[in-house]
């Protein structure tokens, strides 16, 4: 056998030997957060199915084994009164919260069903944010600092949708808003109170804004025919409906601003041949007809130095108009 053949066989033998040696899997970096409250972010890795926390210098600080289950690190958030964030993990049938400060994993059962973690929010005016998860028929709120969870399911009938936490009624924490088929449900986790109202057809929560001239946001929603404003807290509040017509023929303009120079933001509503401005502070609304069914709002801003923003719009014939709601006029520019 010549020299070249021997070298080739030796190389093949070496490759075969290397193939038998287990190869270490590279760790996947999942993110960096300050988990111990010292102001310096730690690095979080997935390695061999476990969560590893390493220092900025690369030293291994913690390893957390979530067991024989599929898991996904959703995000990190401060869920208790201690400095440093906790890791929020969707771990099979459980919502797991990992605390580096406590060096502990606490699991909150959700069940073997389709579910997801949708966010965190301050819901009870206590240190730490609550974690919010949704299944097909439930909303689950986990309070890690209280070590408890609340499941909302009695109202989840038909089509329903979670719109998030809104700060309303002057409260320093969020109120959860859901639409439930033909209705709206508000839930105050601090007081564990609910408030519902029936609506006309499909419903959506739009935003929270201060629109009545009194400190504290109102919740703004809509159904097929009405703009709906909720004033107050869940414990003491009320819904007010403002009829606008067929649902496909109107939409609220993004953003809520003062247009008439009086306390409270106003609601601008686009309709087929007009703009309607709703003034919730005094329960009035005014129509501004436009000689066109196609137009666009160019800007909403103060143009005359007087209280209240003016609305500039352009129609399909490139004619420009300015609405001065303080004066109650619409004029060509």
C-alpha positions as CSV (number, residue, x, y, z in Angstrom):
1,X,0.0,0.0,0.0
2,X,1.4,3.3,-1.0
3,X,1.9,6.3,1.4
4,X,-1.1,8.2,0.0
5,X,-3.5,5.3,0.5
6,X,-2.3,4.9,4.1
7,X,-2.9,8.5,4.9
8,X,-6.4,8.4,3.4
9,X,-7.3,5.3,5.5
10,X,-5.9,7.0,8.7
11,X,-8.0,10.1,8.0
12,X,-11.1,8.0,7.5
13,X,-10.5,6.1,10.7
14,X,-10.0,9.4,12.6
15,X,-13.3,10.8,11.3
16,X,-15.1,7.6,12.3
17,X,-13.7,7.9,15.8
18,X,-14.8,11.5,16.1
19,X,-18.3,10.6,15.0
20,X,-18.6,8.4,18.1
21,X,-17.8,11.2,20.5
22,X,-20.9,13.1,21.8
23,X,-21.0,16.6,20.6
24,X,-21.9,19.4,23.1
25,X,-24.9,21.4,22.0
26,X,-24.4,25.2,21.9
27,X,-26.5,27.1,24.4
28,X,-29.2,29.4,23.0
29,X,-29.2,32.9,24.4
30,X,-32.8,33.8,25.4
31,X,-32.3,37.3,26.7
32,X,-30.6,39.5,29.2
33,X,-32.3,41.0,32.3
34,X,-31.4,42.1,35.8
35,X,-32.6,39.2,37.7
36,X,-31.0,39.8,41.1
37,X,-31.6,43.5,41.5
38,X,-28.0,44.6,41.4
39,X,-28.4,46.8,38.3
40,X,-26.4,44.5,36.0
41,X,-28.2,42.2,33.5
42,X,-27.7,38.5,33.7
43,X,-27.8,36.3,30.6
44,X,-30.4,33.6,30.3
45,X,-29.7,30.5,28.1
46,X,-31.5,27.3,27.1
47,X,-29.0,24.5,27.4
48,X,-29.8,20.7,27.4
49,X,-33.5,21.5,28.0
50,X,-32.8,23.6,31.1
51,X,-32.6,27.3,31.9
52,X,-29.2,28.6,32.8
53,X,-28.5,32.0,34.2
54,X,-25.0,33.4,33.8
55,X,-23.2,36.5,34.9
56,X,-22.1,39.2,32.6
57,X,-18.6,37.6,32.7
58,X,-20.0,34.2,31.7
59,X,-20.0,32.4,35.0
60,X,-22.8,30.0,35.7
61,X,-25.0,31.3,38.5
62,X,-28.2,29.2,38.4
63,X,-29.7,26.2,36.6
64,X,-33.4,25.6,36.6
65,X,-34.9,22.3,35.4
66,X,-38.6,22.6,34.4
67,X,-39.0,18.8,34.1
68,X,-39.9,16.7,31.1
69,X,-42.2,19.2,29.4
70,X,-42.1,21.6,26.5
71,X,-41.4,25.1,27.7
72,X,-41.1,28.6,26.3
73,X,-39.6,31.7,28.1
74,X,-42.1,34.4,27.4
75,X,-40.5,37.4,29.0
76,X,-39.2,38.8,32.3
77,X,-41.0,41.1,34.6
78,X,-41.0,42.2,38.2
79,X,-43.8,40.3,39.8
80,X,-43.0,40.7,43.5
81,X,-41.7,43.4,45.9
82,X,-38.1,42.4,45.6
83,X,-35.5,44.1,43.3
84,X,-34.9,42.2,40.1
85,X,-37.2,40.6,37.5
86,X,-38.6,37.1,37.4
87,X,-38.7,34.9,34.4
88,X,-42.2,34.1,33.1
89,X,-42.3,30.7,31.4
90,X,-45.0,28.8,29.6
91,X,-44.2,25.3,30.8
92,X,-46.5,22.6,29.5
93,X,-49.7,22.8,31.6
94,X,-48.2,25.3,34.0
95,X,-47.3,29.0,34.2
96,X,-43.9,28.9,35.9
97,X,-42.3,32.0,37.5
98,X,-38.6,31.7,38.2
99,X,-37.1,33.9,40.9
100,X,-33.3,34.2,41.0
101,X,-33.6,36.1,44.3
102,X,-35.5,33.3,45.9
103,X,-33.7,30.7,43.8
104,X,-37.0,29.0,43.3
105,X,-39.5,27.9,40.6
106,X,-43.2,28.3,41.4
107,X,-45.8,26.8,39.1
108,X,-49.3,27.9,38.7
109,X,-51.5,25.2,37.0
110,X,-53.4,26.1,33.9
111,X,-54.2,22.7,32.5
112,X,-53.6,20.6,29.4
113,X,-55.2,23.0,27.0
114,X,-54.3,25.6,24.4
115,X,-53.2,28.7,26.3
116,X,-50.7,31.5,26.2
117,X,-49.2,34.2,28.4
118,X,-50.3,37.6,27.0
119,X,-48.6,40.1,29.3
120,X,-48.2,41.6,32.8
121,X,-49.8,44.6,34.4
122,X,-50.1,46.4,37.7
123,X,-53.6,45.3,38.8
124,X,-53.8,45.8,42.6
125,X,-51.6,48.7,43.5
126,X,-49.2,46.4,45.4
127,X,-45.5,46.0,44.5
128,X,-45.1,43.6,41.5
129,X,-47.1,43.1,38.3
130,X,-49.7,40.4,37.8
131,X,-49.3,37.9,35.0
132,X,-52.2,37.5,32.6
133,X,-52.8,34.2,30.6
134,X,-55.7,33.2,28.3
135,X,-57.1,29.9,27.3
136,X,-60.0,29.3,24.9
137,X,-62.6,29.8,27.6
138,X,-60.8,31.5,30.6
139,X,-58.7,34.5,31.6
140,X,-56.2,33.7,34.4
141,X,-54.6,36.3,36.5
142,X,-51.6,35.2,38.6
143,X,-50.4,37.4,41.5
144,X,-46.9,36.1,42.4
145,X,-46.4,38.4,45.3
146,X,-49.7,37.0,46.8
147,X,-48.9,33.5,45.5
148,X,-52.4,33.0,44.1
149,X,-54.3,32.9,40.9
150,X,-57.8,33.9,39.8
151,X,-59.6,32.3,36.9
152,X,-62.4,34.1,35.1
153,X,-64.7,31.8,33.1
154,X,-68.3,32.4,33.9
155,X,-68.7,35.2,31.3
156,X,-66.6,33.6,28.6
157,X,-69.5,32.5,26.3
158,X,-69.6,32.8,22.6
159,X,-67.0,35.0,21.0
160,X,-64.9,37.0,23.4
161,X,-61.7,39.1,23.3
162,X,-59.2,40.5,25.8
163,X,-58.3,44.1,25.2
164,X,-55.9,44.7,28.0
165,X,-55.6,46.7,31.2
166,X,-56.8,50.3,31.2
167,X,-56.2,52.9,33.9
168,X,-59.7,54.4,34.5
169,X,-61.6,56.1,37.2
170,X,-58.5,57.7,38.7
171,X,-57.2,54.4,40.0
172,X,-53.4,53.9,40.2
173,X,-53.7,50.4,38.7
174,X,-55.2,48.8,35.7
175,X,-58.7,47.5,35.1
176,X,-59.1,44.6,32.7
177,X,-61.4,45.0,29.7
178,X,-63.1,42.1,27.7
179,X,-65.7,42.0,25.1
180,X,-68.0,39.0,25.5
181,X,-70.1,38.4,22.4
182,X,-72.7,41.2,22.7
183,X,-71.3,42.8,25.8
184,X,-68.4,44.4,27.6
185,X,-67.0,43.1,30.9
186,X,-64.7,45.1,33.2
187,X,-62.8,43.3,36.0
188,X,-61.0,44.9,39.0
189,X,-58.5,42.4,40.4
190,X,-57.9,44.5,43.5
191,X,-61.6,44.4,44.6
192,X,-62.5,41.2,42.6
193,X,-65.6,43.1,41.3
194,X,-67.0,42.8,37.7
195,X,-69.2,45.1,35.7
196,X,-71.0,44.2,32.5
197,X,-73.2,45.8,29.9
198,X,-75.0,44.4,26.9
199,X,-74.3,45.9,23.5
200,X,-75.7,46.0,20.0
201,X,-73.7,43.5,18.1
202,X,-69.9,43.1,17.8
203,X,-68.1,45.2,20.3
204,X,-64.5,46.5,20.6
205,X,-62.7,48.5,23.3
206,X,-60.9,51.4,21.7
207,X,-58.8,53.2,24.4
208,X,-58.8,55.0,27.7
209,X,-58.7,58.8,27.8
210,X,-59.8,61.7,29.9
211,X,-62.9,63.0,28.0
212,X,-65.2,64.4,30.6
213,X,-63.1,67.2,32.1
214,X,-62.7,65.4,35.5
215,X,-59.4,63.8,36.5
216,X,-59.2,60.1,35.6
217,X,-59.6,58.3,32.3
218,X,-62.8,57.0,30.9
219,X,-63.0,53.8,28.9
220,X,-64.0,54.2,25.2
221,X,-65.6,51.4,23.3
222,X,-68.0,50.8,20.4
223,X,-70.6,48.4,19.1
224,X,-72.4,48.3,15.7
225,X,-74.3,51.5,16.3
226,X,-73.1,53.2,19.4
227,X,-70.0,54.8,20.8
228,X,-69.8,53.7,24.4
229,X,-68.1,55.6,27.3
230,X,-67.6,54.1,30.7
231,X,-67.0,56.7,33.5
232,X,-65.8,55.7,37.0
233,X,-64.4,52.6,38.6
234,X,-65.8,49.1,38.4
235,X,-67.2,49.6,41.9
236,X,-69.0,52.8,41.1
237,X,-69.3,53.7,37.4
238,X,-71.7,53.9,34.5
239,X,-71.9,53.2,30.7
240,X,-73.2,56.0,28.4
241,X,-74.2,55.2,24.8
242,X,-74.0,57.7,21.9
243,X,-75.8,56.5,18.8
244,X,-73.8,57.0,15.6
245,X,-75.6,54.8,13.0
246,X,-74.7,51.7,11.1
247,X,-71.4,50.2,12.1
248,X,-69.8,50.1,8.7
249,X,-70.4,53.8,8.2
250,X,-68.4,55.3,11.0
251,X,-65.1,55.0,12.8
252,X,-63.3,56.9,15.5
253,X,-60.3,59.0,14.6
254,X,-57.1,57.8,16.3
255,X,-56.3,59.9,19.3
256,X,-58.5,62.0,21.5
257,X,-57.9,65.8,21.8
258,X,-59.6,68.9,23.0
259,X,-61.3,70.5,19.9
260,X,-63.7,73.0,21.5
261,X,-61.4,74.6,24.1
262,X,-63.3,73.2,27.1
263,X,-62.1,70.7,29.7
264,X,-61.8,67.1,28.5
265,X,-60.8,65.6,25.3
266,X,-63.3,65.2,22.5
267,X,-64.0,62.2,20.2
268,X,-63.7,62.8,16.4
269,X,-65.8,60.4,14.4
270,X,-65.4,59.9,10.6
271,X,-68.7,59.2,8.8
272,X,-69.5,58.9,5.1
273,X,-70.3,62.5,4.4
274,X,-69.5,64.3,7.6
275,X,-67.3,64.5,10.7
276,X,-69.0,64.2,14.0
277,X,-67.4,65.5,17.2
278,X,-68.6,64.1,20.4
279,X,-68.2,66.2,23.6
280,X,-68.6,63.8,26.5
281,X,-68.1,66.5,29.1
282,X,-71.5,68.0,28.3
283,X,-73.1,65.0,26.4
284,X,-73.4,66.9,23.1
285,X,-72.1,66.2,19.6
286,X,-72.0,68.3,16.5
287,X,-71.9,67.3,12.8
288,X,-69.8,69.0,10.2
289,X,-71.1,68.0,6.7
290,X,-68.6,67.5,3.9
291,X,-69.7,67.7,0.2
292,X,-67.9,64.4,-0.5
293,X,-68.1,60.8,0.5
294,X,-64.3,60.5,0.2
295,X,-62.0,62.6,2.4
296,X,-59.0,62.3,4.6
297,X,-58.0,64.1,7.8
298,X,-54.6,65.7,7.3
299,X,-54.0,67.0,10.8
300,X,-55.6,67.8,14.2
301,X,-53.6,70.6,15.8
302,X,-53.9,74.1,17.1
303,X,-53.8,76.6,14.2
304,X,-55.2,79.8,15.7
305,X,-53.5,80.1,19.1
306,X,-56.9,79.7,20.8
307,X,-58.0,76.8,23.1
308,X,-58.9,73.7,21.1
309,X,-57.4,72.0,18.1
310,X,-58.5,72.5,14.5
311,X,-59.1,69.7,12.1
312,X,-57.7,70.0,8.6
313,X,-59.1,67.6,5.9
314,X,-59.0,67.1,2.2
315,X,-61.6,65.6,-0.1
316,X,-61.3,63.6,-3.3
317,X,-61.3,66.8,-5.4
318,X,-58.2,68.1,-3.4
319,X,-60.3,70.7,-1.7
320,X,-59.0,71.5,1.8
321,X,-61.3,72.4,4.8
322,X,-60.7,73.4,8.4
323,X,-63.1,72.6,11.2
324,X,-63.0,75.0,14.1
325,X,-65.1,73.2,16.7
326,X,-64.7,76.0,19.2
327,X,-66.6,78.3,16.8
328,X,-68.7,75.5,15.3
329,X,-67.5,76.2,11.7
330,X,-66.2,74.3,8.7
331,X,-64.6,76.5,6.0
332,X,-62.5,76.0,2.9
333,X,-58.8,76.8,3.3
